[in-house]
Amino acid sequence: MTKAKKNAVFLITLIVLLLFMVPFFVLVLNSFKTTNEFITAPFALPKKFSLDNFRVAINRMNFWSSLRNTAVITVLAVAVNMLIGSMTGYFFARKRWGINKIIFGAFLASMVAPFQVYMIPLVKIYAGWLGLSNNLLIVAYVAVGLNLPFAVFLYKGFAEGIPEELDEAARIDGCSFTKTFFSIILPLLKPIIITVTVFVAMGVWNDFLMSSLFLTKQGTKTLAIAIKTFLTNHTAEYAPMMAGLLLSILPVLAFYLFGQKYIIEGVVAGSVKG
């Protein structure tokens, strides 16, 4: 690639980066303004930097309770998804039975359908017939099911890139299929585990629609639902809402930055090797 082409690619990348970063900077700026300042000059610097919006957001959103609920759902969903997804992906990668190909095809097909397709049946069964509304565990359970096909797809592709000679050596040493997975294969899955964990955690943490269908009581609301506190039929408190949004995304943003170096490696390996 010539120097001119490299400069052009760099310039385009920089422009795209700025376009993606502008909304975040606007969010940060308006977290320190009043609502009137936000409405009149959303792109201007605050006349006075104040933390009042953050204090209002913490109180109105019942922030610490909402943070705990969101963290519980996210951690449970990620942990169960990682365990079941990695084991299933490895099983599909090593056991190339005809029935496994059909089941794996069903997993892929389920990724095409949007959540709205499953929404009404899920609410009818779990919240209606079983009476499990306002239950954090059921939300985590549904989140696992919705994210599992994507996880299995990546885990299977990554596991197929691991030499089967390792499995054969483990069997010679007397390891069972399960022990081989936990002792040898699972440590090798670290890049794809972090990749899937980041994607699943971000999706579950920021989810609004699915959580709002099951969690209606104040004590069970997540951060995404609590943000709606600032929106009513007649008014909207934009400045405190911006502060609440910023507080809500900081934990998952830090987690994303921690795992970002594994994301490209894991996605490419999981989708191409298979």
C-alpha positions as CSV (number, residue, x, y, z in Angstrom):
1,M,0.0,0.0,0.0
2,T,1.4,3.4,-1.0
3,K,1.9,6.2,1.4
4,A,-1.0,8.2,-0.1
5,K,-3.4,5.2,0.4
6,K,-2.2,4.8,4.0
7,N,-2.8,8.5,4.7
8,A,-6.3,8.2,3.2
9,V,-7.2,5.2,5.2
10,F,-5.9,6.9,8.4
11,L,-7.9,10.0,7.6
12,I,-11.1,8.0,7.0
13,T,-10.6,6.0,10.2
14,L,-10.0,9.2,12.2
15,I,-13.3,10.7,10.8
16,V,-15.3,7.6,11.6
17,L,-13.7,7.6,15.1
18,L,-14.7,11.2,15.7
19,L,-18.3,10.5,14.5
20,F,-18.6,7.7,17.0
21,M,-17.0,9.6,19.8
22,V,-19.1,12.8,19.4
23,P,-22.2,11.4,21.1
24,F,-20.1,10.2,24.1
25,F,-18.5,13.7,24.5
26,V,-22.0,15.3,24.2
27,L,-23.2,13.0,27.0
28,V,-20.3,13.9,29.3
29,L,-20.7,17.6,28.6
30,N,-24.4,17.7,29.3
31,S,-24.0,15.7,32.5
32,F,-22.7,18.9,34.1
33,K,-25.3,21.3,32.7
34,T,-28.8,22.3,33.6
35,T,-31.7,21.0,31.5
36,N,-32.3,24.5,30.1
37,E,-28.6,24.7,29.0
38,F,-28.9,21.3,27.4
39,I,-32.0,22.3,25.4
40,T,-30.6,25.7,24.3
41,A,-27.0,24.7,23.6
42,P,-26.4,21.0,23.7
43,F,-22.9,21.2,22.1
44,A,-21.6,24.1,24.2
45,L,-19.4,23.9,27.3
46,P,-21.2,24.1,30.6
47,K,-21.4,27.6,32.1
48,K,-20.6,26.1,35.5
49,F,-19.4,22.5,36.1
50,S,-21.7,21.1,38.8
51,L,-22.1,17.6,40.3
52,D,-25.8,18.2,41.3
53,N,-27.0,16.1,38.3
54,F,-25.1,13.1,39.6
55,R,-26.5,13.5,43.1
56,V,-30.1,13.8,41.7
57,A,-29.5,10.8,39.4
58,I,-28.2,8.6,42.3
59,N,-31.3,9.5,44.4
60,R,-34.0,9.4,41.8
61,M,-32.8,6.2,40.1
62,N,-32.3,4.4,43.4
63,F,-28.9,3.9,41.8
64,W,-27.1,1.5,44.1
65,S,-30.1,-0.9,44.2
66,S,-30.4,-0.8,40.4
67,L,-26.7,-1.3,40.0
68,R,-26.8,-4.4,42.2
69,N,-29.7,-5.8,40.3
70,T,-28.0,-5.2,37.0
71,A,-24.7,-6.7,38.2
72,V,-26.5,-9.8,39.6
73,I,-28.3,-10.5,36.3
74,T,-25.2,-9.8,34.2
75,V,-22.8,-11.9,36.2
76,L,-25.2,-14.9,36.4
77,A,-26.0,-14.6,32.6
78,V,-22.3,-14.4,31.7
79,A,-21.1,-17.2,34.0
80,V,-23.8,-19.7,32.9
81,N,-23.4,-18.7,29.2
82,M,-19.7,-19.2,29.4
83,L,-19.9,-22.6,31.0
84,I,-22.7,-24.0,28.9
85,G,-21.6,-22.3,25.7
86,S,-18.0,-23.4,25.9
87,M,-18.9,-27.0,26.7
88,T,-21.5,-27.1,23.9
89,G,-19.2,-25.6,21.4
90,Y,-16.4,-28.0,22.2
91,F,-18.9,-30.9,22.0
92,F,-20.1,-29.9,18.6
93,A,-16.5,-29.4,17.4
94,R,-15.4,-32.9,18.4
95,K,-18.5,-34.9,18.0
96,R,-19.4,-34.5,14.3
97,W,-22.6,-36.6,14.4
98,G,-25.4,-35.9,12.0
99,I,-27.8,-34.9,14.8
100,N,-25.2,-32.4,16.1
101,K,-25.1,-30.7,12.7
102,I,-28.9,-30.4,12.8
103,I,-28.9,-29.0,16.3
104,F,-26.1,-26.6,15.5
105,G,-28.0,-25.4,12.4
106,A,-31.0,-24.7,14.7
107,F,-28.7,-22.6,16.9
108,L,-27.7,-20.6,13.9
109,A,-31.3,-20.2,12.7
110,S,-32.3,-18.9,16.1
111,M,-29.8,-16.1,15.8
112,V,-31.7,-14.7,12.8
113,A,-34.9,-14.2,14.7
114,P,-35.2,-10.9,16.7
115,F,-36.2,-10.9,20.3
116,Q,-39.6,-9.6,19.4
117,V,-40.5,-13.0,18.0
118,Y,-39.9,-14.7,21.4
119,M,-41.2,-11.8,23.5
120,I,-44.9,-12.5,23.9
121,P,-44.4,-16.3,24.5
122,L,-41.7,-15.8,27.1
123,V,-43.8,-13.3,29.0
124,K,-46.9,-15.4,28.8
125,I,-45.1,-18.6,30.0
126,Y,-42.7,-17.2,32.7
127,A,-44.5,-14.1,33.9
128,G,-48.0,-15.3,33.3
129,W,-48.4,-19.0,33.8
130,L,-45.4,-19.5,36.2
131,G,-45.8,-16.2,38.0
132,L,-42.1,-15.4,37.9
133,S,-42.2,-11.7,37.2
134,N,-40.0,-9.4,39.2
135,N,-37.5,-12.2,39.6
136,L,-33.9,-11.5,38.8
137,L,-33.0,-15.1,38.2
138,I,-35.6,-15.6,35.5
139,V,-34.3,-12.5,33.7
140,A,-30.7,-14.0,33.9
141,Y,-32.1,-17.3,32.6
142,V,-33.8,-15.7,29.6
143,A,-30.6,-13.7,28.9
144,V,-28.6,-16.9,28.8
145,G,-31.0,-18.5,26.3
146,L,-31.0,-15.4,24.0
147,N,-27.2,-15.2,24.0
148,L,-26.3,-18.9,23.9
149,P,-26.5,-19.5,20.1
150,F,-24.0,-16.7,19.4
151,A,-21.7,-18.0,22.1
152,V,-21.9,-21.6,20.8
153,F,-21.1,-20.4,17.3
154,L,-17.9,-18.7,18.4
155,Y,-16.8,-21.4,20.8
156,K,-17.3,-24.1,18.2
157,G,-15.2,-22.3,15.6
158,F,-12.4,-21.6,18.1
159,A,-12.4,-25.2,19.4
160,E,-12.1,-26.6,15.9
161,G,-8.8,-24.7,15.6
162,I,-7.3,-26.6,18.6
163,P,-5.4,-29.7,17.5
164,E,-7.3,-32.9,18.2
165,E,-3.9,-34.5,19.1
166,L,-4.3,-32.9,22.5
167,D,-7.5,-34.8,23.1
168,E,-5.9,-38.0,21.9
169,A,-2.9,-37.5,24.3
170,A,-5.3,-36.8,27.1
171,R,-7.2,-40.0,26.4
172,I,-4.0,-42.0,26.5
173,D,-3.2,-40.5,29.9
174,G,-6.6,-41.7,31.1
175,C,-8.6,-38.5,30.9
176,S,-12.3,-38.7,30.2
177,F,-14.0,-36.4,27.7
178,T,-15.2,-34.0,30.4
179,K,-11.8,-34.0,32.2
180,T,-10.0,-33.3,28.9
181,F,-12.2,-30.3,28.4
182,F,-11.8,-28.7,31.9
183,S,-8.1,-29.6,32.2
184,I,-6.7,-29.0,28.7
185,I,-9.2,-27.3,26.4
186,L,-10.8,-24.7,28.7
187,P,-7.5,-22.9,29.4
188,L,-6.9,-22.6,25.7
189,L,-10.3,-21.0,25.2
190,K,-9.3,-17.9,27.2
191,P,-9.3,-15.4,24.2
192,I,-12.7,-16.5,23.0
193,I,-14.1,-16.7,26.5
194,I,-13.1,-13.0,27.1
195,T,-14.6,-12.0,23.7
196,V,-17.9,-13.7,24.4
197,T,-18.0,-12.4,27.9
198,V,-17.5,-8.8,26.8
199,F,-20.3,-9.1,24.2
200,V,-22.8,-10.9,26.4
201,A,-22.0,-8.6,29.4
202,M,-22.5,-5.4,27.3
203,G,-25.8,-6.8,25.9
204,V,-27.3,-7.9,29.2
205,W,-26.1,-4.8,31.1
206,N,-27.6,-2.4,28.6
207,D,-30.8,-4.4,27.9
208,F,-34.0,-2.5,28.4
209,L,-36.8,-4.3,26.5
210,M,-36.5,-7.8,27.9
211,S,-35.8,-6.6,31.5
212,S,-38.8,-4.1,31.4
213,L,-41.1,-7.0,30.5
214,F,-40.3,-8.9,33.7
215,L,-39.1,-6.3,36.2
216,T,-41.8,-3.8,37.2
217,K,-41.3,-3.2,40.9
218,Q,-39.0,-0.5,42.2
219,G,-36.7,-2.9,44.1
220,T,-36.0,-5.1,41.0
221,K,-35.4,-2.5,38.4
222,T,-32.1,-2.4,36.5
223,L,-30.1,0.7,35.5
224,A,-31.6,0.7,32.0
225,I,-35.1,0.8,33.4
226,A,-34.3,3.3,36.1
227,I,-33.1,5.8,33.5
228,K,-36.8,6.1,32.4
229,T,-37.5,7.8,35.8
230,F,-36.5,11.1,34.2
231,L,-39.0,10.8,31.4
232,T,-42.7,11.4,32.0
233,N,-45.7,12.1,29.8
234,H,-45.3,15.9,30.2
235,T,-41.7,16.6,31.1
236,A,-38.2,15.3,30.6
237,E,-35.2,16.1,32.9
238,Y,-32.5,15.7,30.4
239,A,-29.5,16.9,32.4
240,P,-29.9,14.4,35.3
241,M,-30.8,11.7,32.8
242,M,-27.4,12.4,31.1
243,A,-25.7,12.0,34.4
244,G,-27.5,8.8,35.1
245,L,-26.6,7.4,31.7
246,L,-23.0,8.2,32.3
247,L,-23.0,6.5,35.6
248,S,-24.7,3.5,34.1
249,I,-22.2,2.9,31.3
250,L,-19.0,3.5,33.2
251,P,-18.7,0.0,34.7
252,V,-19.4,-1.8,31.4
253,L,-17.1,0.6,29.5
254,A,-14.3,-0.1,31.9
255,F,-14.9,-3.9,31.4
256,Y,-14.9,-3.4,27.6
257,L,-11.6,-1.5,27.7
258,F,-10.1,-4.3,29.8
259,G,-11.1,-7.0,27.3
260,Q,-10.8,-5.2,24.0
261,K,-7.4,-6.7,23.0
262,Y,-9.0,-10.1,22.9
263,I,-12.1,-9.2,21.0
264,I,-10.8,-9.1,17.4
265,E,-8.6,-12.2,18.0
266,G,-11.5,-14.1,19.4
267,V,-14.1,-13.1,16.8
268,V,-11.8,-13.8,13.9
269,A,-10.7,-17.2,15.3
270,G,-14.2,-18.2,16.3
271,S,-15.8,-17.4,13.0
272,V,-13.1,-18.3,10.5
273,K,-11.3,-21.4,11.9
274,G,-14.6,-23.3,11.8
